[in-house]
Amino acid sequence: MIVSSSDPVGDGLITSFTRPGGNITGIVSVPEEVPAKRLELLQEVVPKLSRVGFLWDATGGPFHVSKAMNDASQSLRVEVLSLEVRDPADFAGVIGAAAKAPVGGLIISGTPLFGRNRKQIVELVTNHRLPAIGSWRLWPDAGLLMAYGANFAEEFRRAATYVDKILKGAKPAELPVERPTKFELVINLKTAKALGITIPQSLLLRADEVIQ
């Protein structure tokens, strides 16, 4: 049962979204266009952004920039710098090196490694005064500038309907893998003020939640 995969076809888990085949089905939590949307949001906050660091977990597979992300970076004229980590011990060195590069901001991918260590990451990002965007609302709750991604609670509620269908006899191979239907943008205004960043009013109005 897929709940948090981003590219199940590319990862070889399913044959296609409409007919996954095998015994796997579920919901894709991070469609390939989402990282590109995070880049767009970050540039709205940092208009002069020309280089962004993409923090990713190398234990989950090789790094690749999706077509949507590549198109967005070219359109916005922003260079994407790969920031590879394998262990929490890597965070300080990698984020410190990114700040010296320098990058104008960070995009943090949504993996358990980062989620478990978000307090450490937020502290490092704050110390280096880097505006950053994460995957889930738990990031701005921990002090990150903002987050954009699928509503996690909604994803698990939808996953429960799959479990119900399968228990009633439906075959996973015949249940299409679905995309998220509800996304949320959360902004930490306190962090923005600490970084000396003015969040555009247009962005605040689009936010699902603003943490004061």
Long-range contacts (C-beta under 8 A, 24 or more apart in sequence): 1-25, 1-26, 1-159, 1-162, 1-163, 1-172, 2-26, 2-27, 2-28, 2-177, 3-27, 3-29, 3-155, 3-156, 3-159, 4-29, 4-30, 4-110, 4-155, 5-29, 5-30, 6-30, 6-31, 6-32, 6-34, 7-32, 7-66, 8-177, 11-61, 14-177, 17-176, 17-177, 17-178, 17-179, 18-176, 19-173, 19-174, 19-176, 20-172, 20-173, 20-175, 20-176, 20-177, 21-173, 22-172, 22-173, 23-172, 23-173, 24-172, 25-162, 25-172, 25-173, 25-175, 25-176, 25-177, 26-159, 26-162, 26-177, 26-178, 27-155, 27-158, 27-159, 27-162, 27-177, 27-178, 27-179, 27-180, 28-177, 28-178, 28-179, 28-180, 29-110, 29-149, 29-150, 29-152, 29-155, 29-180, 30-110, 30-135, 30-149, 30-150, 31-179, 31-180, 32-66, 32-67, 32-68, 32-69, 33-66, 33-68, 34-148, 34-149, 34-150, 34-183, 35-66, 35-68, 35-69, 35-107, 35-109, 36-66, 36-68, 36-69, 36-71, 36-72, 36-73, 37-72, 37-148, 38-107, 38-133, 38-148, 39-69, 39-72, 39-73, 39-76, 39-78, 39-80, 39-107, 40-72, 40-76, 41-133, 41-146, 41-148, 41-185, 41-203, 42-105, 42-107, 42-131, 42-132, 42-133, 43-76, 43-78, 44-200, 44-203, 45-105, 45-131, 45-145, 45-146, 45-192, 45-197, 45-199, 45-200, 45-203, 46-104, 46-105, 46-131, 46-197, 48-104, 49-76, 49-78, 49-104, 49-105, 50-77, 50-78, 50-79, 50-104, 51-78, 51-79, 51-80, 51-81, 51-101, 51-102, 51-103, 51-104, 52-78, 52-79, 52-80, 52-81, 52-103, 52-104, 52-105, 52-106, 52-107, 53-81, 53-83, 53-95, 53-98, 53-101, 53-103, 53-105, 53-106, 53-107, 53-130, 54-80, 54-81, 54-82, 54-83, 54-106, 54-107, 54-109, 55-83, 55-85, 55-94, 55-95, 55-106, 55-107, 55-108, 55-109, 55-114, 55-121, 56-82, 56-83, 56-84, 56-85, 56-109, 56-111, 57-85, 57-86, 57-109, 57-111, 57-113, 57-114, 58-84, 58-85, 58-86, 59-86, 59-113, 60-111, 85-113, 88-113, 88-117, 88-120, 91-117, 91-120, 91-121, 91-124, 92-124, 95-121, 95-124, 95-125, 95-128, 95-130, 96-124, 96-128, 98-128, 98-130, 99-128, 99-129, 99-130, 103-130, 104-131, 105-130, 105-131, 105-132, 105-133, 106-130, 106-131, 106-132, 106-133, 107-132, 107-133, 108-132, 108-133, 108-134, 108-135, 108-139, 108-144, 109-135, 110-134, 110-135, 110-136, 110-149, 118-142, 118-144, 126-191, 126-194, 129-195, 131-195, 131-197, 137-184, 137-186, 137-209, 139-186, 140-186, 140-187, 140-188, 140-191, 140-211, 141-186, 141-211, 143-188, 143-191, 144-188, 144-191, 145-187, 145-188, 145-191, 145-192, 145-195, 145-197, 146-185, 146-186, 146-187, 146-188, 147-184, 147-185, 147-186, 148-183, 148-184, 148-185, 148-186, 149-183, 149-184, 150-180, 150-182, 150-183, 150-184, 151-180, 151-182, 151-183, 151-184, 154-180, 154-181, 154-182, 155-180, 184-208, 184-209, 186-210, 186-211, 187-211
